[in-house]
Amino acid sequence: MAIPEVSMALRQSLERHRFSLRPQPEVRPGEETVHVVLDNGGGTLHVGHVDHHLGLWCAFAVVRPHGLFRSDEVGQHEAFEDAVLAVLMSFTHVE
């Protein structure tokens, strides 16, 4: 699956703050999932993901890094970029 396009401003901001977008490997036809990850030097930290479902991008952010249910849905958006922004604004980073 190809990752949908985002604006140059968002792409530059993601790179500047060490975030990247990674597609879910081996997805079934009609399913699209893109993971948002943070490169923290020694590895990567899963920040959240966006799923394309019934024409909307559903944003899920990690809000409880050490909990049993780590992620919460933080919005449904028509635009992929809006869903990515919702993940970035909602995740909880604990070092």
Wavefront OBJ file of the C-alpha trace (Angstrom):
o trace
v 0.000 0.000 0.000
v 1.198 3.503 -0.804
v 1.004 6.132 1.898
v -1.325 8.985 0.896
v 0.306 12.316 0.135
v 0.688 14.957 2.842
v 1.600 18.617 2.461
v 5.229 19.644 2.241
v 4.862 21.570 5.520
v 3.647 18.480 7.398
v 6.298 16.259 5.807
v 9.063 18.686 6.829
v 7.663 18.954 10.360
v 7.498 15.161 10.693
v 11.122 14.858 9.580
v 12.325 17.722 11.799
v 10.763 16.108 14.884
v 11.903 12.563 13.887
v 8.440 11.190 13.071
v 7.730 8.960 10.107
v 4.730 7.321 8.452
v 4.912 3.602 7.743
v 2.365 1.479 5.900
v 0.971 -1.684 7.462
v 2.553 -4.597 5.583
v 0.383 -7.277 4.001
v -3.027 -5.666 4.358
v -6.163 -7.117 2.821
v -7.723 -5.362 -0.180
v -9.825 -2.393 0.930
v -7.989 -2.013 4.230
v -5.434 0.715 4.703
v -3.443 1.347 7.873
v -0.578 3.778 8.297
v 1.487 3.805 11.492
v 2.969 6.962 12.985
v 6.315 6.268 14.638
v 8.953 8.330 16.433
v 12.656 7.566 16.011
v 14.028 7.968 19.523
v 17.669 7.234 18.740
v 18.017 3.612 19.802
v 14.798 2.447 18.174
v 11.299 3.505 17.310
v 8.286 4.360 19.427
v 4.790 3.627 18.124
v 2.789 6.849 18.456
v -0.448 5.718 16.854
v -2.023 4.780 13.548
v -4.700 5.808 11.105
v -7.093 3.365 9.452
v -9.132 3.990 6.331
v -12.631 2.651 6.983
v -15.860 3.395 5.109
v -14.417 6.501 3.473
v -13.029 8.055 6.656
v -9.593 8.014 8.230
v -9.898 6.938 11.883
v -7.074 8.224 14.078
v -5.799 6.221 17.067
v -3.168 7.663 19.412
v -1.183 6.021 22.207
v -2.461 7.714 25.349
v -1.522 5.089 27.957
v 1.966 3.861 27.006
v 2.064 1.196 29.717
v -1.619 0.270 29.875
v -3.427 -2.812 28.659
v -5.440 -0.737 26.186
v -2.790 1.712 25.029
v -4.615 3.515 22.229
v -7.796 5.552 22.009
v -9.649 6.685 18.924
v -9.057 10.413 18.703
v -11.153 11.278 15.683
v -12.538 10.437 12.275
v -11.490 12.606 9.365
v -12.163 12.824 5.660
v -8.563 13.866 4.975
v -5.586 11.617 5.728
v -3.478 14.594 6.822
v -6.080 15.670 9.402
v -6.050 12.167 10.898
v -2.241 12.192 11.150
v -2.379 15.589 12.871
v -4.956 14.258 15.351
v -2.579 11.420 16.284
v 0.339 13.810 16.725
v -1.674 16.201 18.914
v -3.114 13.429 21.106
v -0.409 10.899 21.867
v 1.254 10.768 25.284
v 5.044 10.491 25.198
v 6.625 9.042 28.318
v 10.382 8.498 28.391
l 1 2 3 4 5 6 7 8 9 10 11 12 13 14 15 16 17 18 19 20 21 22 23 24 25 26 27 28 29 30 31 32 33 34 35 36 37 38 39 40 41 42 43 44 45 46 47 48 49 50 51 52 53 54 55 56 57 58 59 60 61 62 63 64 65 66 67 68 69 70 71 72 73 74 75 76 77 78 79 80 81 82 83 84 85 86 87 88 89 90 91 92 93 94 95
